[in-house]
């Protein structure tokens, strides 16, 4: 990947620790053993993709549940103003 194209960064800095914990919880739910020290670079990309995909599904389900119960959570602006 070319430098400057990394897009998997935390958008809300205060959520960094919670997202890290969410990743480990999701991996455990899928039965994936997280290596000691948390380094995931030796795990196949398919497995890491399953963790990320399930995280997204859970976040969407949480948002849909909020909407269904009549709560409209605030939606932060996360895209840059300059479209390419």
MOPAC internal coordinates of N, CA, C and O (Angstrom, degrees):
PM7 1SCF
backbone

  N    0.0000 0     0.00 0     0.00 0    0    0    0
  C    1.4475 1     0.00 0     0.00 0    1    0    0
  C    1.5174 1   107.96 1     0.00 0    2    1    0
  O    1.2310 1   121.07 1   -46.16 1    3    2    1
  N    1.3132 1   115.57 1   133.84 1    3    2    1
  C    1.4548 1   120.41 1   179.78 1    5    3    2
  C    1.5215 1   110.48 1   -67.85 1    6    5    3
  O    1.2310 1   120.89 1   -30.72 1    7    6    5
  N    1.3041 1   115.91 1   149.28 1    7    6    5
  C    1.4524 1   120.71 1   179.24 1    9    7    6
  C    1.5225 1   109.72 1   -63.28 1   10    9    7
  O    1.2310 1   120.33 1   -40.92 1   11   10    9
  N    1.3203 1   116.97 1   139.08 1   11   10    9
  C    1.4531 1   121.21 1   180.00 1   13   11   10
  C    1.5112 1   113.54 1    94.78 1   14   13   11
  O    1.2310 1   119.36 1   176.40 1   15   14   13
  N    1.3250 1   118.83 1    -3.60 1   15   14   13
  C    1.4522 1   121.46 1  -178.78 1   17   15   14
  C    1.5269 1   112.97 1  -103.23 1   18   17   15
  O    1.2310 1   119.82 1  -176.63 1   19   18   17
  N    1.3093 1   117.95 1     3.37 1   19   18   17
  C    1.4617 1   120.19 1  -178.57 1   21   19   18
  C    1.5284 1   109.08 1   -68.46 1   22   21   19
  O    1.2310 1   120.54 1   -58.38 1   23   22   21
  N    1.3234 1   116.57 1   121.62 1   23   22   21
  C    1.4601 1   120.05 1  -176.78 1   25   23   22
  C    1.5265 1   112.78 1  -117.92 1   26   25   23
  O    1.2310 1   119.69 1   178.69 1   27   26   25
  N    1.3192 1   118.19 1    -1.31 1   27   26   25
  C    1.4586 1   120.24 1  -178.18 1   29   27   26
  C    1.5294 1   110.90 1   -93.04 1   30   29   27
  O    1.2310 1   121.63 1  -118.46 1   31   30   29
  N    1.3239 1   114.48 1    61.54 1   31   30   29
  C    1.4551 1   120.04 1   179.72 1   33   31   30
  C    1.5253 1   108.93 1  -112.65 1   34   33   31
  O    1.2310 1   121.00 1   -23.12 1   35   34   33
  N    1.3060 1   115.68 1   156.88 1   35   34   33
  C    1.4539 1   121.72 1   177.40 1   37   35   34
  C    1.5260 1   108.10 1   -72.07 1   38   37   35
  O    1.2310 1   120.36 1   -52.94 1   39   38   37
  N    1.3150 1   116.91 1   127.06 1   39   38   37
  C    1.4606 1   121.14 1  -178.47 1   41   39   38
  C    1.5215 1   111.88 1   -84.10 1   42   41   39
  O    1.2310 1   120.47 1   147.63 1   43   42   41
  N    1.3167 1   116.71 1   -32.37 1   43   42   41
  C    1.4654 1   122.31 1   178.90 1   45   43   42
  C    1.5272 1   106.12 1  -113.70 1   46   45   43
  O    1.2310 1   120.22 1   -77.49 1   47   46   45
  N    1.3250 1   117.19 1   102.51 1   47   46   45
  C    1.4694 1   121.56 1  -173.01 1   49   47   46
  C    1.5214 1   113.69 1   -54.28 1   50   49   47
  O    1.2310 1   119.72 1   145.05 1   51   50   49
  N    1.3312 1   118.13 1   -34.95 1   51   50   49
  C    1.4535 1   121.41 1  -178.07 1   53   51   50
  C    1.5389 1   111.66 1   -66.53 1   54   53   51
  O    1.2310 1   119.75 1   164.36 1   55   54   53
  N    1.3192 1   118.08 1   -15.64 1   55   54   53
  C    1.4611 1   122.09 1  -178.33 1   57   55   54
  C    1.5296 1   112.91 1   -92.67 1   58   57   55
  O    1.2310 1   119.82 1  -179.21 1   59   58   57
  N    1.3059 1   117.96 1     0.79 1   59   58   57
  C    1.4584 1   121.72 1  -173.62 1   61   59   58
  C    1.5293 1   113.06 1   -56.29 1   62   61   59
  O    1.2310 1   120.07 1   128.26 1   63   62   61
  N    1.3241 1   117.47 1   -51.74 1   63   62   61
  C    1.4662 1   120.26 1  -178.62 1   65   63   62
  C    1.5160 1   111.94 1   -65.31 1   66   65   63
  O    1.2310 1   120.38 1   139.92 1   67   66   65
  N    1.3319 1   116.88 1   -40.08 1   67   66   65
  C    1.4609 1   120.61 1   179.37 1   69   67   66
  C    1.5329 1   111.05 1   -64.69 1   70   69   67
  O    1.2310 1   120.12 1   141.05 1   71   70   69
  N    1.3246 1   117.38 1   -38.95 1   71   70   69
  C    1.4688 1   120.28 1   178.93 1   73   71   70
  C    1.5217 1   111.23 1   -68.21 1   74   73   71
  O    1.2310 1   120.73 1   143.69 1   75   74   73
  N    1.3125 1   116.22 1   -36.31 1   75   74   73
  C    1.4702 1   119.83 1   176.85 1   77   75   74
  C    1.5347 1   109.71 1   -63.23 1   78   77   75
  O    1.2310 1   120.31 1   134.69 1   79   78   77
  N    1.3115 1   117.02 1   -45.31 1   79   78   77
  C    1.4657 1   121.86 1   177.94 1   81   79   78
  C    1.5312 1   110.61 1   -62.94 1   82   81   79
  O    1.2310 1   120.37 1   138.93 1   83   82   81
  N    1.3266 1   116.89 1   -41.07 1   83   82   81
  C    1.4597 1   122.65 1   178.04 1   85   83   82
  C    1.5264 1   110.29 1   -59.30 1   86   85   83
  O    1.2310 1   120.46 1   139.80 1   87   86   85
  N    1.3426 1   116.73 1   -40.20 1   87   86   85
  C    1.4636 1   121.40 1   178.89 1   89   87   86
  C    1.5281 1   110.82 1   -62.30 1   90   89   87
  O    1.2310 1   120.47 1   134.06 1   91   90   89
  N    1.3442 1   116.70 1   -45.94 1   91   90   89
  C    1.4693 1   119.93 1  -178.70 1   93   91   90
  C    1.5228 1   110.89 1   -67.36 1   94   93   91
  O    1.2310 1   119.83 1   141.44 1   95   94   93
  N    1.3380 1   117.93 1   -38.56 1   95   94   93
  C    1.4695 1   121.37 1   177.70 1   97   95   94
  C    1.5239 1   110.78 1   -63.34 1   98   97   95
  O    1.2310 1   120.57 1   137.49 1   99   98   97
  N    1.3221 1   116.52 1   -42.51 1   99   98   97
  C    1.4607 1   120.77 1   179.52 1  101   99   98
  C    1.5180 1   110.52 1   -65.28 1  102  101   99
  O    1.2310 1   120.00 1   137.64 1  103  102  101
  N    1.3219 1   117.60 1   -42.36 1  103  102  101
  C    1.4705 1   121.05 1   177.35 1  105  103  102
  C    1.5249 1   110.29 1   -60.07 1  106  105  103
  O    1.2310 1   120.04 1   136.44 1  107  106  105
  N    1.3298 1   117.53 1   -43.56 1  107  106  105
  C    1.4671 1   120.92 1   179.75 1  109  107  106
  C    1.5246 1   110.95 1   -63.57 1  110  109  107
  O    1.2310 1   120.05 1   139.29 1  111  110  109
  N    1.3346 1   117.52 1   -40.71 1  111  110  109
  C    1.4629 1   120.85 1   178.19 1  113  111  110
  C    1.5246 1   111.78 1   -61.59 1  114  113  111
  O    1.2310 1   120.41 1   147.93 1  115  114  113
  N    1.3172 1   116.83 1   -32.07 1  115  114  113
  C    1.4603 1   121.79 1   179.25 1  117  115  114
  C    1.5272 1   112.30 1   -85.16 1  118  117  115
  O    1.2310 1   120.33 1   178.02 1  119  118  117
  N    1.3265 1   116.97 1    -1.98 1  119  118  117
  C    1.4594 1   121.23 1  -179.98 1  121  119  118
  C    1.5140 1   113.44 1    77.93 1  122  121  119
  O    1.2310 1   120.19 1  -158.18 1  123  122  121
  N    1.3200 1   117.25 1    21.82 1  123  122  121
  C    1.4630 1   121.81 1  -179.11 1  125  123  122
  C    1.5256 1   108.54 1   -92.48 1  126  125  123
  O    1.2310 1   121.00 1   -53.66 1  127  126  125
  N    1.3212 1   115.69 1   126.34 1  127  126  125
  C    1.4539 1   121.39 1   178.75 1  129  127  126
  C    1.5275 1   108.87 1   -78.80 1  130  129  127
  O    1.2310 1   121.11 1   -59.93 1  131  130  129
  N    1.3117 1   115.49 1   120.07 1  131  130  129
  C    1.4594 1   120.00 1   177.26 1  133  131  130
  C    1.5304 1   107.55 1   -84.59 1  134  133  131
  O    1.2310 1   119.99 1   -53.93 1  135  134  133
  N    1.3259 1   117.63 1   126.07 1  135  134  133
  C    1.4611 1   120.36 1  -179.44 1  137  135  134
  C    1.5324 1   112.17 1   -61.28 1  138  137  135
  O    1.2310 1   121.04 1   -29.29 1  139  138  137
  N    1.3271 1   115.62 1   150.71 1  139  138  137
  C    1.4572 1   120.93 1   176.06 1  141  139  138
  C    1.5266 1   108.40 1   -57.08 1  142  141  139
  O    1.2310 1   120.07 1   -48.08 1  143  142  141
  N    1.2946 1   117.47 1   131.92 1  143  142  141
  C    1.4538 1   122.04 1  -178.23 1  145  143  142
  C    1.5159 1   112.81 1    92.76 1  146  145  143
  O    1.2310 1   119.91 1   166.34 1  147  146  145
  N    1.3308 1   117.77 1   -13.66 1  147  146  145
  C    1.4530 1   121.54 1   174.37 1  149  147  146
  C    1.5137 1   116.26 1    82.03 1  150  149  147
  O    1.2310 1   119.22 1  -175.33 1  151  150  149
  N    1.3333 1   119.09 1     4.67 1  151  150  149
  C    1.4598 1   120.59 1  -179.52 1  153  151  150
  C    1.5228 1   109.29 1   -73.56 1  154  153  151
  O    1.2310 1   120.45 1   -58.97 1  155  154  153
  N    1.3339 1   116.75 1   121.03 1  155  154  153
  C    1.4602 1   121.46 1  -175.91 1  157  155  154
  C    1.5338 1   112.51 1  -105.40 1  158  157  155
  O    1.2310 1   119.78 1  -174.48 1  159  158  157
  N    1.3345 1   118.03 1     5.52 1  159  158  157
  C    1.4593 1   121.43 1  -175.82 1  161  159  158
  C    1.5117 1   115.02 1   -65.33 1  162  161  159
  O    1.2310 1   120.07 1   157.54 1  163  162  161
  N    1.3303 1   117.47 1   -22.46 1  163  162  161
  C    1.4590 1   120.04 1  -179.98 1  165  163  162
  C    1.5232 1   112.64 1   -91.92 1  166  165  163
  O    1.2310 1   120.27 1   178.80 1  167  166  165
  N    1.3154 1   117.10 1    -1.20 1  167  166  165
  C    1.4641 1   121.89 1   178.96 1  169  167  166
  C    1.5207 1   107.75 1   -89.01 1  170  169  167
  O    1.2310 1   119.73 1   -42.18 1  171  170  169
  N    1.3448 1   118.12 1   137.82 1  171  170  169
  C    1.4719 1   119.81 1  -178.98 1  173  171  170
  C    1.5306 1   112.66 1   -56.37 1  174  173  171
  O    1.2310 1   120.91 1   -33.26 1  175  174  173
  N    1.3199 1   115.86 1   146.74 1  175  174  173
  C    1.4654 1   120.77 1  -178.45 1  177  175  174
  C    1.5231 1   111.95 1   -60.33 1  178  177  175
  O    1.2310 1   119.99 1   150.18 1  179  178  177
  N    1.3044 1   117.63 1   -29.82 1  179  178  177
  C    1.4686 1   121.01 1   178.14 1  181  179  178
  C    1.5312 1   110.20 1   -62.18 1  182  181  179
  O    1.2310 1   120.44 1   139.63 1  183  182  181
  N    1.3231 1   116.76 1   -40.37 1  183  182  181
  C    1.4644 1   121.30 1   179.80 1  185  183  182
  C    1.5272 1   109.92 1   -69.83 1  186  185  183
  O    1.2310 1   120.57 1   133.82 1  187  186  185
  N    1.3361 1   116.51 1   -46.18 1  187  186  185
  C    1.4675 1   119.71 1   177.42 1  189  187  186
  C    1.5237 1   110.97 1   -61.44 1  190  189  187
  O    1.2310 1   120.33 1   143.13 1  191  190  189
  N    1.3289 1   116.98 1   -36.87 1  191  190  189
  C    1.4563 1   120.99 1   177.48 1  193  191  190
  C    1.5159 1   111.98 1   -65.03 1  194  193  191
  O    1.2310 1   120.52 1   144.31 1  195  194  193
  N    1.3296 1   116.60 1   -35.69 1  195  194  193
  C    1.4652 1   120.27 1   177.59 1  197  195  194
  C    1.5234 1   110.81 1   -64.89 1  198  197  195
  O    1.2310 1   120.74 1   141.57 1  199  198  197
  N    1.3247 1   116.18 1   -38.43 1  199  198  197
  C    1.4697 1   120.14 1   178.33 1  201  199  198
  C    1.5267 1   109.08 1   -63.79 1  202  201  199
  O    1.2310 1   120.23 1   128.66 1  203  202  201
  N    1.3229 1   117.16 1   -51.34 1  203  202  201
  C    1.4606 1   121.07 1  -179.47 1  205  203  202
  C    1.5154 1   112.53 1   -62.06 1  206  205  203
  O    1.2310 1   120.43 1   138.08 1  207  206  205
  N    1.3198 1   116.79 1   -41.92 1  207  206  205
  C    1.4612 1   120.68 1   179.59 1  209  207  206
  C    1.5137 1   112.02 1   -62.30 1  210  209  207
  O    1.2310 1   120.42 1   138.91 1  211  210  209
  N    1.3252 1   116.80 1   -41.09 1  211  210  209
  C    1.4597 1   120.23 1   178.59 1  213  211  210
  C    1.5218 1   111.37 1   -70.36 1  214  213  211
  O    1.2310 1   120.18 1   146.86 1  215  214  213
  N    1.3226 1   117.26 1   -33.14 1  215  214  213
  C    1.4683 1   119.89 1   174.95 1  217  215  214
  C    1.5272 1   110.10 1   -61.01 1  218  217  215
  O    1.2310 1   120.61 1   135.52 1  219  218  217
  N    1.3278 1   116.43 1   -44.48 1  219  218  217
  C    1.4646 1   120.57 1  -179.75 1  221  219  218
  C    1.5260 1   110.29 1   -63.65 1  222  221  219
  O    1.2310 1   120.24 1   135.56 1  223  222  221
  N    1.3323 1   117.15 1   -44.44 1  223  222  221
  C    1.4670 1   120.55 1   178.47 1  225  223  222
  C    1.5244 1   111.25 1   -58.20 1  226  225  223
  O    1.2310 1   120.70 1   137.43 1  227  226  225
  N    1.3353 1   116.26 1   -42.57 1  227  226  225
  C    1.4666 1   120.16 1  -179.44 1  229  227  226
  C    1.5247 1   111.48 1   -67.66 1  230  229  227
  O    1.2310 1   120.07 1   141.67 1  231  230  229
  N    1.3340 1   117.47 1   -38.33 1  231  230  229
  C    1.4712 1   120.13 1   178.49 1  233  231  230
  C    1.5216 1   111.06 1   -67.10 1  234  233  231
  O    1.2310 1   120.15 1   139.27 1  235  234  233
  N    1.3377 1   117.31 1   -40.73 1  235  234  233
  C    1.4605 1   120.53 1   177.77 1  237  235  234
  C    1.5216 1   110.11 1   -64.95 1  238  237  235
  O    1.2310 1   120.02 1   137.14 1  239  238  237
  N    1.3382 1   117.57 1   -42.86 1  239  238  237
  C    1.4651 1   120.97 1   178.55 1  241  239  238
  C    1.5269 1   111.12 1   -61.37 1  242  241  239
  O    1.2310 1   120.06 1   140.04 1  243  242  241
  N    1.3269 1   117.49 1   -39.96 1  243  242  241
  C    1.4645 1   120.88 1   178.70 1  245  243  242
  C    1.5249 1   110.57 1   -64.67 1  246  245  243
  O    1.2310 1   120.02 1   139.16 1  247  246  245
  N    1.3193 1   117.57 1   -40.84 1  247  246  245
  C    1.4624 1   121.27 1   179.19 1  249  247  246
  C    1.5262 1   110.24 1   -66.94 1  250  249  247
  O    1.2310 1   120.32 1   136.11 1  251  250  249
  N    1.3354 1   117.00 1   -43.89 1  251  250  249
  C    1.4644 1   120.85 1   178.81 1  253  251  250
  C    1.5272 1   111.06 1   -62.46 1  254  253  251
  O    1.2310 1   120.38 1   141.27 1  255  254  253
  N    1.3292 1   116.89 1   -38.73 1  255  254  253
  C    1.4618 1   120.81 1   177.56 1  257  255  254
  C    1.5201 1   110.54 1   -62.82 1  258  257  255
  O    1.2310 1   120.66 1   138.47 1  259  258  257
  N    1.3246 1   116.34 1   -41.53 1  259  258  257
  C    1.4616 1   120.55 1   177.21 1  261  259  258
  C    1.5296 1   110.91 1   -61.25 1  262  261  259
  O    1.2310 1   120.79 1   135.45 1  263  262  261
  N    1.3242 1   116.10 1   -44.55 1  263  262  261
  C    1.4601 1   120.09 1   179.93 1  265  263  262
  C    1.5273 1   111.02 1   -64.86 1  266  265  263
  O    1.2310 1   120.44 1   138.30 1  267  266  265
  N    1.3350 1   116.77 1   -41.70 1  267  266  265
  C    1.4620 1   121.07 1  -178.62 1  269  267  266
  C    1.5191 1   111.96 1   -65.14 1  270  269  267
  O    1.2310 1   120.39 1   151.02 1  271  270  269
  N    1.3332 1   116.87 1   -28.98 1  271  270  269
  C    1.4648 1   119.87 1  -179.89 1  273  271  270
  C    1.5274 1   111.83 1   -88.18 1  274  273  271
  O    1.2310 1   120.36 1  -174.60 1  275  274  273
  N    1.3178 1   116.91 1     5.40 1  275  274  273
  C    1.4570 1   121.05 1   176.58 1  277  275  274
  C    1.5122 1   114.89 1    90.27 1  278  277  275
  O    1.2310 1   120.05 1  -174.09 1  279  278  277
  N    1.3082 1   117.50 1     5.91 1  279  278  277
  C    1.4656 1   121.04 1   178.29 1  281  279  278
  C    1.5251 1   109.18 1   -98.47 1  282  281  279
  O    1.2310 1   121.02 1   -50.04 1  283  282  281
  N    1.3069 1   115.65 1   129.96 1  283  282  281
  C    1.4633 1   120.65 1   176.25 1  285  283  282
  C    1.5214 1   107.67 1  -105.71 1  286  285  283
  O    1.2310 1   120.02 1   -84.39 1  287  286  285
  N    1.3609 1   117.56 1    95.61 1  287  286  285
  C    1.4630 1   118.90 1   179.37 1  289  287  286
  C    1.5266 1   110.58 1   -63.19 1  290  289  287
  O    1.2310 1   120.30 1   -33.24 1  291  290  289
  N    1.3307 1   117.03 1   146.76 1  291  290  289
  C    1.4610 1   118.39 1   177.29 1  293  291  290
  C    1.5229 1   110.19 1   -64.37 1  294  293  291
  O    1.2310 1   121.20 1   -38.12 1  295  294  293
  N    1.2998 1   115.31 1   141.88 1  295  294  293
  C    1.4703 1   120.76 1   179.66 1  297  295  294
  C    1.5174 1   108.27 1  -107.98 1  298  297  295
  O    1.2310 1   119.45 1   -69.83 1  299  298  297
  N    1.3384 1   118.65 1   110.17 1  299  298  297
  C    1.4682 1   119.73 1  -179.11 1  301  299  298
  C    1.5281 1   111.53 1   -71.07 1  302  301  299
  O    1.2310 1   121.09 1   -30.12 1  303  302  301
  N    1.3018 1   115.51 1   149.88 1  303  302  301
  C    1.4641 1   121.65 1   174.84 1  305  303  302
  C    1.5183 1   108.07 1   -76.85 1  306  305  303
  O    1.2310 1   119.34 1   -63.28 1  307  306  305
  N    1.3221 1   118.87 1   116.72 1  307  306  305
  C    1.4563 1   121.00 1  -176.84 1  309  307  306
  C    1.5234 1   113.14 1  -120.86 1  310  309  307
  O    1.2310 1   120.08 1   176.24 1  311  310  309
  N    1.3136 1   117.46 1    -3.76 1  311  310  309
  C    1.4532 1   119.41 1   178.28 1  313  311  310
  C    1.5166 1   110.13 1   -97.46 1  314  313  311
  O    1.2310 1   121.01 1   -26.86 1  315  314  313
  N    1.3188 1   115.67 1   153.14 1  315  314  313
  C    1.4634 1   118.97 1   177.78 1  317  315  314
  C    1.5140 1   109.22 1   -74.69 1  318  317  315
  O    1.2310 1   120.62 1   -25.78 1  319  318  317
  N    1.2990 1   116.43 1   154.22 1  319  318  317
  C    1.4741 1   120.52 1  -177.69 1  321  319  318
  C    1.5086 1   112.44 1   -74.30 1  322  321  319
  O    1.2310 1   119.92 1   158.30 1  323  322  321
  N    1.3278 1   117.76 1   -21.70 1  323  322  321
  C    1.4582 1   120.81 1  -179.02 1  325  323  322
  C    1.5140 1   111.46 1   -95.05 1  326  325  323
  O    1.2310 1   119.44 1   -79.18 1  327  326  325
  N    1.3271 1   118.68 1   100.82 1  327  326  325
  C    1.4590 1   122.27 1   178.06 1  329  327  326
  C    1.5221 1   109.46 1   -74.59 1  330  329  327
  O    1.2310 1   121.36 1   -32.56 1  331  330  329
  N    1.3211 1   115.01 1   147.44 1  331  330  329
  C    1.4705 1   119.37 1  -179.30 1  333  331  330
  C    1.4883 1   111.02 1   -96.32 1  334  333  331
  O    1.2310 1   120.10 1   180.00 1  335  334  333

